[in-house]
Amino acid sequence: MSKYKSINMRLRSRQSISVFLTAILVFSSLAFFPHQSAKADTVKKQVIVSQIVAGNKSFFALMNDGTVESWGVNSYGQLGIGNMKNHSSPVTIFGAESVKQIVTGKGSTYALRNNGTVEAWGLNNDGQLGIGDTKDQNRPITIPGLQGVKQLVAGDYSVFALMSDGTVKAWGNNKYGQLGIGNSTNKSTPVNVNGLNNVKQLAASADNAYAIMGNGKVYAWGRNEQGQLGIGAKTNNSIHVPIVIPGLTDVRQIAANNQSVYSLMSDGTVKAWGSNNYGQLGLGNTTNQSEPVEIKGLNDVKQLVSYISSTYALMNDGTVEAWGLNNRGQLGLGNTTKINQL
């Protein structure tokens, strides 16, 4: 039996779990039915929610017809509805159409469209919208010259795009070298990350980024004072270019929160490193780790999600394991006791 506290539930949806597991279960029941045609032989597609994404008190529903609805806090125009008024019910974002992925930073939102272009809106103080200036936008605006994008990920104020040719572009805040361009200068338009080719998947935390390569190895760059780059040393000096994480191979997924990182291995096991002040690495202690360490007793994992200092593993049998910070009951265990694999 697993030493972890297991959330006794099964997820019926095949959609990706997110840090807001409760939100998925609630909002996945939303359905919108178009007006029925008078012709009996005409059947229109039912429009339903296919993905829920949560920002900082702002929420987005990607519909299966490629449109997007938003609600919640709108201080910087991050809802994309043409104003900065908060909304307590979903509102359709005009201009966000044919969307296949929604990504949020702190106060900023990004939509990857089916044609490989990207729309951005919201906070833009560090150029994180990628449009060449630092002016906030309350409606979606196309990032100029960015085409052929396969995946988007965002840190707090930095954004990364995996391109169809396996290279990576980045823009926004670069205080800790998290753009991977060899310096700490912010960029308001997408630029190439140094030396990355044949990238398969990206992940990002607040001030870090990670790239899984086609050979299963992982490159990391950015902030490192908690050892979150996994390179075997904690240092106040950030890493400004991608560097390979020693000994980490056969990685299927990377999940990262502020300063803790997790790798799902091809055999279904999990390794963790970085900050561990709440036991969020799942190692049975609260000691930080500067290189990947296997989480004992955690096997047959299908997908990982991490948020702030809590982590969740979707198992192949449909159950969910949870550990780490639990001060608000975010582990779903019926209490507020933190779990570090006791």
C-alpha positions as CSV (number, residue, x, y, z in Angstrom):
1,M,0.0,0.0,0.0
2,S,1.3,3.5,-0.8
3,K,2.6,5.5,2.1
4,Y,1.0,8.6,0.6
5,K,-2.4,9.9,1.6
6,S,-4.7,9.0,-1.3
7,I,-7.6,11.0,-2.4
8,N,-10.4,8.5,-2.7
9,M,-11.8,9.4,-6.1
10,R,-11.5,8.5,-9.7
11,L,-11.3,11.1,-12.5
12,R,-13.6,10.2,-15.3
13,S,-12.4,12.9,-17.6
14,R,-9.5,12.2,-20.0
15,Q,-8.6,15.8,-19.9
16,S,-5.4,16.9,-18.2
17,I,-5.8,17.4,-14.4
18,S,-4.8,20.8,-13.2
19,V,-3.8,22.2,-9.8
20,F,-7.4,23.2,-9.4
21,L,-8.8,19.6,-9.3
22,T,-12.0,20.8,-7.7
23,A,-12.6,23.4,-10.3
24,I,-12.3,20.8,-13.0
25,L,-14.9,18.6,-11.4
26,V,-17.3,21.5,-10.9
27,F,-16.9,23.3,-14.2
28,S,-16.6,20.2,-16.5
29,S,-20.3,19.8,-16.0
30,L,-21.0,23.0,-17.8
31,A,-22.7,22.5,-21.2
32,F,-24.0,24.9,-23.7
33,F,-26.5,23.7,-26.3
34,P,-26.9,25.6,-29.5
35,H,-30.3,26.4,-30.9
36,Q,-31.7,23.2,-32.5
37,S,-32.4,23.3,-36.2
38,A,-35.9,22.7,-37.4
39,K,-34.6,20.1,-39.8
40,A,-34.7,16.7,-38.2
41,D,-31.7,15.5,-40.2
42,T,-29.4,18.3,-38.9
43,V,-27.4,17.5,-35.8
44,K,-25.2,20.3,-34.3
45,K,-22.2,19.6,-32.1
46,Q,-22.8,20.0,-28.4
47,V,-20.4,22.7,-27.1
48,I,-18.9,21.7,-23.8
49,V,-15.9,22.6,-21.6
50,S,-12.7,20.8,-22.7
51,Q,-10.2,22.5,-20.3
52,I,-10.3,24.6,-17.2
53,V,-7.3,26.9,-16.4
54,A,-6.8,29.0,-13.3
55,G,-4.7,32.0,-13.0
56,N,-4.3,34.2,-9.9
57,K,-8.0,34.4,-9.0
58,S,-8.9,34.4,-12.7
59,F,-10.4,31.4,-14.5
60,F,-10.7,30.3,-18.1
61,A,-12.8,27.6,-19.8
62,L,-11.7,26.4,-23.2
63,M,-14.7,25.1,-25.1
64,N,-14.5,22.2,-27.5
65,D,-15.4,24.6,-30.4
66,G,-12.2,26.6,-29.7
67,T,-13.8,29.5,-28.0
68,V,-12.9,30.7,-24.5
69,E,-14.9,32.0,-21.5
70,S,-13.4,33.8,-18.5
71,W,-14.4,35.0,-15.1
72,G,-13.0,36.2,-11.8
73,V,-10.4,39.0,-11.0
74,N,-9.7,41.3,-13.9
75,S,-7.3,43.9,-12.4
76,Y,-5.0,44.0,-15.5
77,G,-7.5,43.1,-18.2
78,Q,-6.5,39.4,-17.9
79,L,-10.0,38.2,-18.6
80,G,-9.7,39.6,-22.1
81,I,-13.1,41.2,-22.3
82,G,-12.2,44.8,-23.1
83,N,-12.3,46.2,-19.6
84,M,-10.9,45.7,-16.1
85,K,-14.1,44.9,-14.3
86,N,-14.2,41.7,-12.3
87,H,-16.8,39.1,-13.4
88,S,-18.6,36.5,-11.2
89,S,-19.9,34.5,-14.2
90,P,-18.3,33.3,-17.5
91,V,-18.0,35.8,-20.3
92,T,-17.0,35.0,-23.8
93,I,-13.6,36.4,-24.9
94,F,-14.1,38.1,-28.2
95,G,-11.2,37.4,-30.5
96,A,-10.0,34.2,-28.8
97,E,-11.2,31.6,-31.3
98,S,-9.8,28.3,-32.7
99,V,-7.9,28.0,-29.5
100,K,-6.3,24.7,-28.4
101,Q,-4.4,25.7,-25.3
102,I,-4.8,28.4,-22.6
103,V,-1.8,29.4,-20.4
104,T,-1.7,32.0,-17.5
105,G,1.1,33.9,-15.8
106,K,0.6,36.4,-13.0
107,G,-2.0,38.7,-14.4
108,S,-1.4,37.7,-18.0
109,T,-3.1,35.2,-20.3
110,Y,-2.1,33.4,-23.5
111,A,-4.0,31.5,-26.1
112,L,-2.3,29.1,-28.6
113,R,-4.5,28.8,-31.7
114,N,-4.8,25.8,-34.0
115,N,-2.8,27.6,-36.7
116,G,0.2,27.9,-34.3
117,T,-0.1,31.6,-33.6
118,V,-0.5,33.1,-30.1
119,E,-2.8,35.7,-28.6
120,A,-1.9,37.5,-25.4
121,W,-3.6,39.9,-23.0
122,G,-3.4,41.3,-19.5
123,L,-0.4,42.6,-17.5
124,N,2.6,43.6,-19.6
125,N,5.0,45.4,-17.2
126,D,7.9,43.3,-18.2
127,G,7.0,42.8,-21.9
128,Q,5.5,39.4,-21.1
129,L,2.8,39.8,-23.8
130,G,5.5,39.6,-26.4
131,I,4.1,42.5,-28.5
132,G,7.1,44.8,-28.4
133,D,6.0,47.2,-25.6
134,T,5.0,47.2,-21.9
135,K,1.5,48.4,-22.2
136,D,-1.3,46.3,-20.7
137,Q,-3.9,44.9,-23.0
138,N,-7.5,44.1,-22.0
139,R,-8.3,42.2,-25.3
140,P,-6.4,39.5,-27.1
141,I,-3.7,40.7,-29.4
142,T,-1.6,38.6,-31.7
143,I,2.1,38.3,-30.9
144,P,3.7,39.5,-34.1
145,G,6.0,37.1,-36.0
146,L,5.3,34.1,-33.7
147,Q,4.2,31.2,-35.8
148,G,4.6,27.4,-35.7
149,V,4.1,27.1,-31.9
150,K,3.4,23.6,-30.6
151,Q,3.2,24.3,-26.8
152,L,3.1,27.3,-24.4
153,V,4.2,27.5,-20.8
154,A,4.5,30.5,-18.5
155,G,6.3,31.4,-15.3
156,D,5.2,34.4,-13.3
157,Y,6.2,37.0,-15.8
158,S,8.1,35.0,-18.4
159,V,6.7,32.9,-21.3
160,F,8.2,30.1,-23.4
161,A,7.1,28.7,-26.7
162,L,8.1,25.3,-28.1
163,M,8.3,25.6,-31.9
164,S,7.4,23.0,-34.5
165,D,11.1,22.6,-35.4
166,G,12.0,21.7,-31.8
167,T,13.6,25.0,-30.8
168,V,12.3,27.3,-28.0
169,K,11.5,31.0,-27.9
170,A,11.1,33.1,-24.8
171,W,10.1,36.6,-23.7
172,G,9.2,38.7,-20.7
173,N,11.0,39.0,-17.3
174,N,14.6,37.8,-17.3
175,K,15.8,38.9,-13.8
176,Y,17.2,35.4,-13.0
177,G,18.3,34.5,-16.6
178,Q,15.1,32.5,-17.0
179,L,14.8,33.3,-20.7
180,G,17.9,31.3,-21.3
181,I,19.6,33.8,-23.6
182,G,22.9,34.3,-21.7
183,N,22.0,37.5,-19.9
184,S,19.4,39.1,-17.5
185,T,17.8,41.6,-19.8
186,N,14.0,41.6,-20.2
187,K,12.6,41.0,-23.7
188,S,9.3,42.3,-25.0
189,T,9.4,40.2,-28.2
190,P,10.2,36.4,-28.6
191,V,13.8,35.5,-28.8
192,N,15.6,32.1,-29.3
193,V,16.7,30.3,-26.2
194,N,20.4,29.4,-26.5
195,G,21.4,26.0,-27.8
196,L,18.1,24.1,-27.6
197,N,17.1,21.8,-30.4
198,N,15.0,18.6,-30.6
199,V,12.9,19.7,-27.6
200,K,9.9,17.5,-26.9
201,Q,8.2,19.3,-24.0
202,L,8.5,22.4,-21.8
203,A,7.7,23.2,-18.2
204,A,8.1,26.5,-16.2
205,S,7.9,27.6,-12.6
206,A,8.0,31.2,-11.3
207,D,11.5,32.0,-12.4
208,N,12.8,28.8,-14.0
209,A,12.3,26.8,-17.2
210,Y,12.8,23.1,-18.1
211,A,13.0,21.4,-21.5
212,I,12.6,17.6,-22.0
213,M,14.6,16.6,-25.0
214,G,13.8,14.0,-27.6
215,N,16.3,11.6,-25.9
216,G,14.6,11.9,-22.5
217,K,17.2,14.2,-20.9
218,V,16.3,17.5,-19.2
219,Y,17.8,20.9,-19.5
220,A,17.1,23.6,-16.9
221,W,17.9,27.3,-16.4
222,G,17.0,30.3,-14.3
223,R,16.8,30.8,-10.5
224,N,18.6,28.2,-8.3
225,E,19.0,29.3,-4.7
226,Q,16.9,26.3,-3.5
227,G,18.6,23.8,-5.8
228,Q,15.6,23.8,-8.1
229,L,17.7,23.4,-11.3
230,G,18.7,20.0,-10.1
231,I,22.3,20.3,-11.0
232,G,23.7,19.3,-7.7
233,A,24.5,22.7,-6.2
234,K,22.5,25.4,-4.5
235,T,23.7,28.9,-5.4
236,N,22.5,32.4,-5.4
237,N,23.9,32.7,-8.9
238,S,21.3,32.1,-11.5
239,I,22.0,30.0,-14.6
240,H,21.4,32.1,-17.7
241,V,21.7,29.4,-20.4
242,P,20.2,25.8,-20.5
243,I,22.3,23.2,-18.7
244,V,21.6,19.5,-18.6
245,I,20.5,17.9,-15.3
246,P,23.1,15.2,-14.6
247,G,21.9,11.6,-14.4
248,L,18.2,12.4,-15.3
249,T,17.1,10.4,-18.3
250,D,13.9,8.7,-19.6
251,V,11.8,11.6,-18.4
252,R,8.2,11.7,-19.6
253,Q,6.9,14.9,-17.9
254,I,8.2,17.8,-15.7
255,A,5.9,19.5,-13.2
256,A,7.2,22.5,-11.3
257,N,5.9,25.0,-8.7
258,N,7.7,28.0,-7.3
259,Q,10.9,26.3,-6.2
260,S,10.2,22.5,-6.3
261,V,10.3,20.3,-9.3
262,Y,9.1,16.8,-10.2
263,S,10.0,14.4,-13.1
264,L,7.7,11.6,-14.1
265,M,9.9,8.8,-15.4
266,S,9.0,6.5,-18.3
267,D,8.6,3.6,-15.8
268,G,5.9,5.5,-13.8
269,T,8.1,6.5,-10.9
270,V,8.8,10.1,-9.8
271,K,11.9,12.0,-8.8
272,A,11.8,15.4,-7.0
273,W,14.2,18.2,-6.1
274,G,14.4,21.8,-4.9
275,S,12.6,23.4,-1.9
276,N,11.1,21.0,0.6
277,N,10.0,23.2,3.5
278,Y,6.5,21.7,3.7
279,G,7.5,18.2,2.7
280,Q,6.4,18.8,-0.8
281,L,9.1,16.6,-2.3
282,G,7.4,13.6,-0.7
283,L,10.6,12.2,0.7
284,G,9.5,11.9,4.4
285,N,11.4,14.9,5.5
286,T,11.7,18.7,5.0
287,T,15.3,18.8,3.7
288,N,15.9,20.6,0.4
289,Q,17.4,18.6,-2.4
290,S,19.7,20.0,-5.1
291,E,19.6,17.0,-7.4
292,P,16.8,14.6,-8.3
293,V,15.8,12.0,-5.7
294,E,13.3,9.2,-6.2
295,I,10.1,9.4,-4.2
296,K,9.8,6.0,-2.6
297,G,6.6,4.0,-2.8
298,L,5.2,6.1,-5.7
299,N,4.7,4.0,-8.8
300,D,2.4,3.6,-11.8
301,V,1.9,7.4,-12.1
302,K,0.2,8.8,-15.2
303,Q,0.5,12.5,-14.7
304,L,1.8,15.1,-12.2
305,V,0.5,18.5,-11.1
306,S,2.1,20.9,-8.6
307,Y,0.9,24.2,-7.3
308,I,2.8,26.4,-4.8
309,S,3.9,23.8,-2.2
310,S,1.4,21.0,-2.9
311,T,1.7,18.1,-5.4
312,Y,-0.7,15.7,-7.0
313,A,-0.2,12.5,-8.9
314,L,-2.8,11.0,-11.1
315,M,-2.4,7.2,-11.1
316,N,-3.1,4.8,-13.9
317,D,-6.0,3.3,-12.0
318,G,-7.7,6.7,-11.8
319,T,-6.9,7.5,-8.2
320,V,-5.0,10.6,-7.0
321,E,-2.1,10.8,-4.5
322,A,-1.4,14.2,-2.8
323,W,1.3,15.5,-0.5
324,G,2.9,18.7,0.8
325,L,1.3,21.9,2.1
326,N,-2.3,21.5,3.4
327,N,-3.0,24.6,5.4
328,R,-6.2,25.2,3.4
329,G,-7.2,21.6,3.0
330,Q,-5.8,21.6,-0.6
331,L,-4.8,18.0,-0.4
332,G,-8.4,17.0,-0.2
333,L,-7.9,14.7,2.8
334,G,-10.6,16.1,5.1
335,N,-8.0,17.8,7.3
336,T,-5.3,20.5,7.2
337,T,-2.3,18.4,8.2
338,K,0.7,18.7,5.9
339,I,1.9,15.4,4.4
340,N,5.5,14.6,3.7
341,Q,5.1,10.8,3.1
342,L,4.6,9.9,6.8
